[in-house]
Amino acid sequence: MPTVSSLAARTVLLFHTLRYLRPIQIFARLWFKLYRPTIRPHVTPQLRTIASTWLAAVSYEPAMRDAQAFVFLNQTGSLQNAASWNDSGKEKLWLYNLHYFDDLNARDAAQRSEWHRALIQRWIAQNPPVAGNGWEPYPLSLRIVNWIKWALAGHSMQAEWLDSLALQVRFLRKRLEYHLLGNHLLANAKALIFAGLYFRGEEADAWLHKGLQILQQQKTEQILPDGGHFELSPMYHAIILADFLDLLNLQQCYAASAEELQSLREPVKRMCYWLKCMCHPYGEVGFFNDTTLGIAASAKELQTYAARLGLTGITEPAAGLTHLADSGYIRVQQGEALALLDVGRIGPDYLPGHAHADSLCFELSLFQQPVLVNAGISCYGNSAERLAQRGTAAHNTLLIDERNSSEVWSGFRVARRAYPLDLAIEEQASGLRVSCAHDGYQRLPGKPLHRRSWTFFQSGLEVRDRVEGGLHKAVVWYHWHPDIRLQYATGAGAGELLLKNGRRLYWQVTGGQVQIVETCWHPGFSITLARQSLRVELSAAEACFTLQWKDM
């Protein structure tokens, strides 16, 4: 039975979580629970005439191993019978992927065409309206788009499949995710636009109108002036960028019927630039908020897709410092070093579901190799592991009194959250200096404030962390990539790092006690790799970490 103190703590969490929500989210959640729409089959709309060829979109890794074996999120499973679509023994996200039908448009999809046709037929037969995972709005949206993209790529659709597709769109139109907003609502809009252009007639025009209406509203809300997606996750940014590129592809297919989609060209260019800024020299994005590999298309694939659609002249990030001011990220490219610094908010206040408690964290690559990396993610859901991966200690930043800088809880919730303060960028004689603070710990006794500065030298980096506001246990974490070999003399507070290519780095810590700790890195769902980390417990109000490198 919960204690009074635990109930009080949960009440505080709920209050500080709910108070940021927009009224539409609250009302829509109630509506979503209480209203159960029904759909009745009626005449399926005719298909609209295509004006131009559908161009090849980004293609993902194949998921089908045979007609009923699948690999999603690096986990295998099989579709043995009708119950398998909603198997309680499988994670929700794995089942969602089963209903997405991404494999229809994956690499070498033509070789699996017969499997795909059988799978579509099987889904229709085994997923009657409107029960089960497959009829939830998000997988519903992705499947609608995937079926239509597959048809536009030249595959014939049987009449029964078109009837099912129209039925799915009718249900989606009644289940738009206004309670979630963000990337979910954009996915709903994309599906309505695809269906509204694929079909023709009064009903299809209504789907198209609604989809375009949501898109016009949400693209201004969700795409920041600097090009970043407002949930501040490079992974979700890449997903939304792929969605917008698909919509531009669709616009070319239907020409005059989709002129409104031309307005996406300018934000797409900004998004391409932002994604370039948030990539390391080895081509992968920084692990900030919910980000890992293998879910979204790579930056290179997205840039190539944009070029196929005629989007050229996208600016390359310049050497030196690039401040993505609206997103709160800073890129510093200096010689052989590239650093990505998080000096912003954790995300939109009303939608922090993919946020981590990672204020003032950073990543660093040297000589084209990853050096300091945040933990990434390997799971969703409501588990201790999910909470740990969202926690402050999983990131290259400072933890006070074992409390997260933002109160992440459950699988996708945040109560009190950190806000950045006092950002300053200075060109000094000694080097380029970025300093910032955040107020996430001011809910603790003494109202502590975390201040951090990064100073970039010709061949080195100095990171200073200071805690203002009383005596606290403060720990700074520095997480090395698994390829890094860490050498350390006990008690010396200094040592060497050996990169995979044989180059050596030299590190030193002052103002804190150093431990080498085994931690984990998660470069994909269901993937955990061991790595070493420095745990620096401050012995005074300030600690300094210095990393030096030389071209050996």
C-alpha positions in Angstrom: 0.0 0.0 0.0 1.5 3.4 -1.0 2.7 5.5 1.9 1.6 9.1 2.5 5.0 10.4 1.4 5.0 8.4 -1.8 1.5 9.6 -2.6 2.6 13.2 -2.0 5.6 12.8 -4.2 3.5 11.4 -7.0 1.0 14.2 -6.6 3.8 16.7 -7.0 5.1 14.9 -10.1 1.6 14.8 -11.6 1.0 18.5 -10.9 4.3 19.6 -12.4 3.6 17.4 -15.4 0.0 18.4 -16.1 0.4 22.1 -15.6 2.4 22.5 -18.8 -0.2 20.8 -21.0 -2.3 22.8 -23.5 -6.0 22.7 -23.0 -6.5 20.8 -26.3 -4.3 18.0 -25.0 -6.5 17.5 -21.9 -9.8 17.8 -23.7 -8.6 15.6 -26.5 -7.4 12.9 -24.1 -10.8 12.8 -22.5 -12.5 12.7 -25.9 -10.1 9.9 -27.0 -11.0 7.7 -24.0 -14.7 8.4 -24.1 -15.5 8.5 -27.8 -15.4 5.3 -29.7 -16.1 6.0 -33.4 -17.5 3.4 -35.7 -17.0 3.2 -39.4 -19.3 1.6 -42.0 -18.1 0.4 -45.4 -19.5 2.3 -48.3 -18.4 3.0 -51.9 -14.6 3.3 -52.1 -13.4 6.4 -54.0 -11.8 6.1 -57.4 -8.1 6.7 -57.9 -6.7 10.0 -59.0 -4.7 10.2 -62.2 -0.9 10.5 -61.6 0.9 13.3 -63.4 4.5 12.1 -62.8 6.5 9.1 -61.6 7.0 8.4 -57.9 10.8 8.8 -57.2 12.7 6.4 -55.0 12.4 7.4 -51.4 14.8 6.5 -48.6 14.9 2.8 -48.1 15.5 1.1 -44.8 16.9 -2.3 -43.8 14.6 -5.2 -44.8 12.6 -6.5 -41.8 11.1 -9.7 -43.4 13.3 -12.8 -43.2 10.6 -15.0 -44.8 6.9 -14.8 -45.3 6.2 -14.8 -41.6 9.5 -14.0 -39.8 10.5 -10.4 -38.9 13.2 -8.5 -37.3 12.2 -5.2 -35.6 14.3 -3.2 -33.1 17.0 -5.9 -33.5 14.6 -8.5 -32.1 13.2 -11.4 -34.1 9.6 -12.7 -34.0 7.1 -14.5 -36.2 3.6 -14.1 -37.4 2.2 -17.5 -36.6 -1.5 -16.8 -36.4 -4.0 -14.0 -36.1 -3.2 -13.5 -32.4 0.4 -12.7 -33.3 -0.6 -9.2 -34.4 -1.4 -8.4 -30.8 0.8 -10.8 -28.9 1.0 -9.8 -25.3 4.4 -11.4 -25.0 5.9 -8.8 -27.4 6.7 -5.2 -26.6 4.2 -2.6 -27.8 6.8 -0.9 -30.1 7.7 -4.2 -31.7 4.0 -4.9 -32.5 3.6 -1.3 -33.8 6.5 -2.0 -36.3 4.7 -5.2 -37.4 1.7 -3.1 -38.3 3.7 -0.3 -40.0 4.5 -2.4 -43.2 7.9 -0.6 -43.6 9.2 -3.6 -45.5 7.0 -2.8 -48.5 9.4 0.1 -49.2 12.6 -1.3 -47.8 15.8 -2.1 -49.7 15.4 -4.8 -52.4 11.6 -4.8 -51.7 10.8 -6.0 -55.2 12.5 -9.4 -54.3 9.9 -9.8 -51.6 6.8 -8.7 -53.6 4.9 -12.0 -53.1 5.5 -12.0 -49.4 4.2 -8.4 -49.3 1.0 -9.2 -51.2 0.3 -12.1 -48.9 1.0 -10.0 -45.9 -1.4 -7.3 -47.0 -4.1 -9.9 -47.5 -3.4 -11.5 -44.2 -3.5 -8.1 -42.3 -7.0 -7.4 -43.8 -8.3 -10.9 -42.8 -6.8 -10.9 -39.3 -7.3 -7.3 -38.2 -11.1 -6.5 -38.4 -12.2 -3.0 -37.7 -11.4 -1.4 -35.3 -9.7 -3.4 -32.6 -6.0 -4.0 -31.9 -2.7 -2.3 -32.3 -3.1 -1.9 -36.0 -6.0 0.4 -35.6 -4.3 2.8 -33.3 -3.7 6.2 -35.0 0.1 6.1 -35.2 0.6 2.7 -36.8 -2.5 3.3 -38.8 -1.0 6.5 -40.3 2.3 4.8 -41.2 0.6 1.8 -42.8 -1.6 4.0 -44.9 1.4 5.8 -46.3 3.4 2.7 -46.8 0.6 0.9 -48.8 0.2 4.0 -51.0 3.9 4.4 -51.5 4.1 0.8 -52.5 1.2 1.3 -55.0 2.8 4.4 -56.4 6.1 2.5 -56.9 4.2 0.3 -59.5 2.5 -2.4 -57.5 -1.1 -3.2 -58.3 -3.7 -2.9 -55.5 -6.6 -5.4 -55.5 -10.1 -4.0 -55.0 -10.4 -5.5 -51.6 -7.2 -3.8 -50.5 -8.4 -0.4 -51.7 -11.7 -1.0 -49.8 -9.6 -1.7 -46.6 -7.4 1.3 -47.3 -10.3 3.7 -47.6 -11.8 2.2 -44.4 -8.6 2.8 -42.5 -8.4 6.4 -43.6 -12.0 7.0 -42.5 -11.2 5.7 -39.1 -8.0 7.7 -38.8 -9.9 10.9 -39.7 -11.9 10.3 -36.5 -8.9 9.5 -34.3 -6.4 12.3 -34.9 -3.9 12.6 -32.1 -4.6 16.0 -30.8 -3.9 14.7 -27.2 -0.3 14.0 -28.2 0.4 16.7 -30.9 4.0 16.8 -32.1 5.3 14.2 -34.5 2.2 12.0 -34.0 -0.1 14.6 -35.4 2.2 15.3 -38.3 2.1 11.5 -39.1 -1.7 11.7 -39.1 -1.7 14.7 -41.4 0.8 13.0 -43.8 -1.5 9.9 -44.1 -4.6 12.1 -44.8 -2.7 13.9 -47.5 -1.4 10.7 -49.1 -4.9 9.2 -49.1 -6.5 12.5 -50.2 -4.3 12.6 -53.3 -4.2 8.9 -54.0 -8.0 8.8 -54.1 -10.3 11.3 -55.8 -13.8 12.7 -55.2 -15.5 14.6 -52.5 -14.5 12.3 -49.6 -10.9 12.2 -50.7 -10.8 16.0 -51.1 -12.0 16.3 -47.4 -9.2 14.1 -46.3 -6.7 16.2 -48.3 -8.1 19.5 -46.9 -7.8 18.3 -43.3 -4.3 16.9 -43.8 -3.1 20.1 -45.4 -4.8 22.2 -42.7 -2.9 20.3 -40.0 0.3 20.4 -41.9 0.2 24.2 -42.4 -0.5 24.8 -38.8 2.1 22.3 -37.5 5.0 23.0 -39.7 5.2 26.6 -38.4 4.8 25.3 -34.8 7.2 22.4 -35.1 10.0 23.5 -37.4 12.0 26.2 -35.7 13.6 29.2 -37.5 17.0 27.5 -37.3 15.6 24.4 -39.0 15.4 22.1 -36.0 12.3 20.1 -35.1 11.0 21.4 -31.9 11.2 18.1 -29.9 15.0 18.6 -30.1 15.8 15.0 -30.9 18.0 14.5 -34.0 16.4 11.1 -34.6 12.9 12.5 -34.7 14.1 15.5 -36.7 15.3 13.0 -39.4 12.0 11.1 -39.3 10.0 14.4 -39.9 12.5 15.4 -42.6 11.8 12.1 -44.4 8.1 12.7 -44.1 8.4 16.2 -45.6 10.5 14.8 -48.5 7.9 12.1 -49.1 5.2 14.9 -49.3 7.3 16.8 -51.9 7.7 13.6 -53.8 3.9 13.2 -53.7 3.5 16.8 -54.9 5.5 16.0 -58.0 3.3 13.0 -58.6 0.1 14.9 -58.5 1.3 18.3 -59.7 -1.6 20.8 -59.7 -3.6 18.8 -57.2 -1.0 19.4 -54.5 0.4 22.8 -55.1 0.2 23.7 -51.4 2.9 21.2 -50.6 5.4 23.4 -52.5 5.6 25.5 -49.3 7.6 22.7 -47.7 10.6 23.3 -49.9 12.0 26.2 -47.8 11.6 24.5 -44.4 13.1 21.3 -45.8 16.2 23.1 -46.8 16.6 24.5 -43.3 16.0 21.1 -41.9 18.7 19.6 -44.1 21.2 22.2 -42.9 20.3 21.6 -39.2 20.8 17.9 -39.6 24.2 18.5 -41.2 25.1 20.7 -38.2 24.1 17.9 -35.7 26.3 15.2 -37.3 29.7 14.1 -36.4 32.4 13.8 -39.1 31.8 10.1 -39.2 28.3 10.8 -40.4 26.1 9.9 -37.4 24.0 12.3 -35.4 24.6 13.3 -31.8 22.8 11.3 -29.2 20.6 14.0 -27.6 17.2 13.3 -26.1 15.6 10.2 -27.7 18.1 9.4 -30.3 19.8 6.2 -31.5 20.7 4.6 -34.8 18.7 2.3 -37.0 15.3 4.0 -36.7 15.5 7.1 -38.9 17.3 7.3 -42.2 20.9 8.6 -42.1 21.7 12.2 -42.8 23.5 11.1 -46.0 20.5 9.2 -47.3 18.2 12.1 -46.6 20.5 14.6 -48.4 20.6 12.2 -51.4 16.8 12.0 -51.4 16.5 15.8 -51.2 18.9 16.1 -54.2 16.7 13.6 -56.2 13.8 16.0 -55.6 15.7 18.9 -56.9 16.6 20.5 -53.5 20.1 21.7 -54.1 22.3 24.4 -52.8 22.0 23.4 -49.1 24.6 25.2 -47.1 27.4 23.2 -45.4 28.2 24.0 -41.8 31.2 26.3 -41.6 34.3 25.8 -39.5 34.3 27.5 -36.1 31.2 28.0 -34.1 27.6 27.5 -35.3 24.9 28.5 -32.9 21.5 26.9 -33.6 19.9 29.5 -31.3 16.3 28.4 -31.6 17.1 24.7 -30.9 19.7 25.5 -28.2 22.6 23.5 -29.7 26.1 24.7 -30.5 28.5 23.1 -33.0 32.2 23.8 -32.6 34.4 22.6 -35.4 38.1 23.4 -34.8 40.9 21.6 -36.5 40.5 17.8 -35.9 37.8 18.4 -33.2 34.1 18.6 -33.5 31.9 19.2 -30.4 28.1 19.4 -30.1 26.9 21.3 -27.0 23.4 21.3 -25.5 22.7 24.8 -24.1 19.0 24.8 -24.7 15.7 23.7 -23.2 14.8 20.0 -23.1 12.0 20.5 -25.6 8.6 22.2 -25.9 7.0 22.5 -22.4 3.7 20.9 -23.5 5.4 18.0 -25.2 8.6 16.6 -23.5 7.9 12.9 -24.1 11.2 12.4 -25.9 13.2 14.7 -23.6 16.1 13.5 -21.5 17.6 15.2 -18.3 20.6 16.1 -20.3 21.0 19.9 -19.8 24.5 21.2 -20.6 25.7 17.8 -21.9 28.0 17.5 -25.0 29.5 15.1 -27.4 33.0 15.2 -28.9 34.7 13.6 -31.9 38.4 13.8 -32.8 40.2 12.7 -35.9 37.0 11.5 -37.5 36.3 9.2 -34.5 33.7 9.3 -31.7 35.3 10.1 -28.3 32.7 11.4 -25.8 29.2 10.1 -26.4 25.9 10.2 -24.5 24.2 6.9 -23.7 21.6 6.7 -26.5 18.5 4.6 -26.1 17.8 0.9 -26.4 14.1 0.7 -25.3 10.9 2.6 -24.8 8.2 1.7 -22.3 8.0 2.2 -18.6 11.0 0.4 -17.1 14.0 1.2 -14.9 16.3 0.9 -17.9 14.2 3.5 -19.8 14.4 5.8 -16.9 18.1 5.4 -16.5 18.7 6.1 -20.2 16.8 9.4 -19.9 18.6 10.3 -16.6 21.3 12.8 -16.1 24.0 10.3 -15.3 23.7 8.7 -18.8 25.0 12.0 -20.3 28.2 14.0 -20.3 27.1 16.5 -17.7 26.8 17.1 -13.9 24.5 15.3 -11.4 23.6 16.8 -8.0 22.5 14.7 -5.0 21.7 11.8 -7.4 18.8 13.8 -8.7 18.1 14.3 -12.4 18.4 17.9 -13.7 14.8 17.5 -15.1 12.3 15.3 -13.4 12.0 12.6 -16.0 9.6 9.8 -15.0 7.4 7.0 -16.4 8.3 6.3 -20.0 7.7 9.7 -21.6 6.9 12.2 -18.8 8.7 15.2 -17.3 7.6 17.2 -14.2 9.9 20.1 -13.2 12.4 20.8 -15.9 15.6 22.7 -16.4 15.9 26.0 -18.3 19.2 27.4 -19.6 20.6 30.7 -18.2 23.4 33.1 -18.9 24.6 31.7 -22.2 27.8 33.5 -23.4 30.0 32.9 -26.4 33.4 34.6 -26.2 36.5 34.7 -28.4 39.4 34.9 -26.0 43.1 35.0 -26.5 43.3 31.5 -25.0 40.6 30.1 -27.2 36.9 30.0 -28.0 34.8 29.9 -24.8 31.1 28.9 -24.4 29.5 29.2 -20.9 26.0 28.5 -19.7 24.0 27.6 -16.6 20.7 25.9 -15.9 18.2 26.1 -13.0 17.1 22.4 -13.0 18.4 21.8 -9.5 16.9 24.9 -7.8 14.1 22.7 -6.5 16.7 21.1 -4.1 17.6 22.6 -0.7 19.9 25.6 -1.1 18.7 26.1 -4.7 21.9 25.0 -6.4 22.8 26.3 -9.8 25.0 24.3 -12.3 27.4 26.5 -14.3 29.5 25.0 -17.1 32.1 26.4 -19.5 33.8 24.8 -22.5 37.1 26.4 -23.7 38.5 25.1 -27.0 42.3 25.5 -27.5 44.3 24.7 -30.6 44.8 21.1 -29.6 42.7 20.8 -26.4 39.5 21.3 -24.5 38.8 22.5 -21.0 35.5 21.9 -19.3 34.7 23.6 -16.0 31.7 22.7 -13.8 30.7 24.9 -10.9 27.9 24.3 -8.3 26.6 27.4 -6.6 24.3 27.2 -3.6 25.3 25.3 -0.5 27.0 21.9 0.1 25.9 19.1 -2.3 27.2 15.9 -3.6 28.0 16.7 -7.2 29.3 14.2 -9.8 30.4 14.9 -13.4 30.2 12.1 -15.9 32.4 11.8 -19.0 31.4 8.8 -21.1 33.8 7.4 -23.6 32.9 5.6 -26.8 33.4 1.8 -26.5 36.3 1.9 -29.0 38.3 4.1 -26.6 40.9 2.4 -24.4 41.4 4.3 -21.1 44.7 4.3 -19.3 44.8 5.7 -15.8 47.2 5.8 -12.9 45.3 5.3 -9.6 45.0 8.5 -7.6 46.8 10.6 -10.2 43.7 12.3 -11.6 45.2 12.0 -15.1 45.8 9.5 -17.8 45.8 8.6 -21.5 43.2 7.5 -24.0 44.0 5.4 -27.0 41.8 5.9 -30.0 41.0 3.0 -32.4 43.4 4.5 -35.0 46.3 4.5 -32.5 46.2 8.2 -31.7 46.7 9.2 -28.0 44.8 11.7 -26.0 45.8 13.1 -22.6 43.2 13.9 -19.9 43.5 15.5 -16.4 41.0 16.3 -13.7 41.4 18.9 -10.9 38.9 19.7 -8.1 37.4 16.2 -8.0 38.0 12.5 -7.1 38.2 10.3 -10.2 36.8 6.8 -10.7 36.8 4.7 -13.8 33.3 3.1 -14.1 31.9 0.5 -16.5 28.8 1.9 -18.1 26.7 1.2 -21.2 26.2 2.7 -24.7 23.1 2.0 -26.7 23.6 2.6 -30.5 20.3 0.9 -31.3 17.2 -0.6 -29.9 17.9 -3.8 -27.9 21.7 -3.1 -28.2 23.9 -2.5 -25.2 27.7 -2.2 -25.4 30.1 -1.9 -22.5 32.2 1.2 -22.3 34.3 3.1 -19.7 33.4 6.4 -18.1 35.0 8.9 -15.8 33.1 9.6 -12.7 34.3 12.8 -11.1 33.0 13.7 -7.6 33.6 17.3 -6.9 35.8 18.0 -3.8 35.1 21.7 -3.9 32.6 24.0 -5.6 34.4 23.6 -9.0 36.0 20.9 -11.0 38.0 21.1 -14.2 38.5 18.5 -16.9 41.1 19.0 -19.6 41.6 16.9 -22.7 44.6 17.4 -25.0 45.4 15.9 -28.4 48.3 16.0 -30.7 48.7 14.9 -34.3 51.0 11.9 -33.6 
